[in-house]
Amino acid sequence: MDLRFLFVASALLLGATLTISLADRTSQCKIKWLFGIPCEDVTGRLVNQIKAWQVGRKCLYAGERCSYELVSAAPYVIKATHTSPVTKKVNNLEFLLEQSTICKVTGEAVSEFSKDPADNSTNYCSLQNLMDGSDLISAEGYKQFSNKWICAGFDFVNCTL
């Protein structure tokens, strides 16, 4: 048997195994939003809300609507984290923005090393609370798309608790 073939086959098998094992150890949520306002405005409002809800003494009474940290912000990519004050688990958040005739935003939250359904609700709420807090839910053309298969808990979660 050709040694190169054996090496390539082993590398592919190892890569598939690592991908499957990492997928088994994370919970995540993906949401798509549409806005009839410029992405520049959406970016500004989300970044301002993340900064407003940073860790501080106010977090003791704010529930899940605090403990955000801005990791980076560029015109079309925002990265942040949210640490649940209750569970202390960290959600990695990413917002990808695309400007066309409307502003399309894809939000993704990932909790590493957890498959607990409650974490999926935390993933959803980590994203949705920023939309609520920044009042983007009242922006012109606001629409939200997701489902329980790409965001477990989406169909029954209550983020106001």
URKADA-V788301 format. One record per helix or strand of 3 or more residues. SS is the DSSP state (H for helix, E for strand). FROM is the first residue (numbers start at 1). TO is the last residue. Records with the same first field share a line. If there is no record, write none. Layout:
SS: FROM-TO, FROM-TO
//
This chain:
H: 3-24, 39-52, 57-61, 117-133, 136-138
E: 26-35, 68-74, 77-83, 90-99, 103-112, 143-145
//
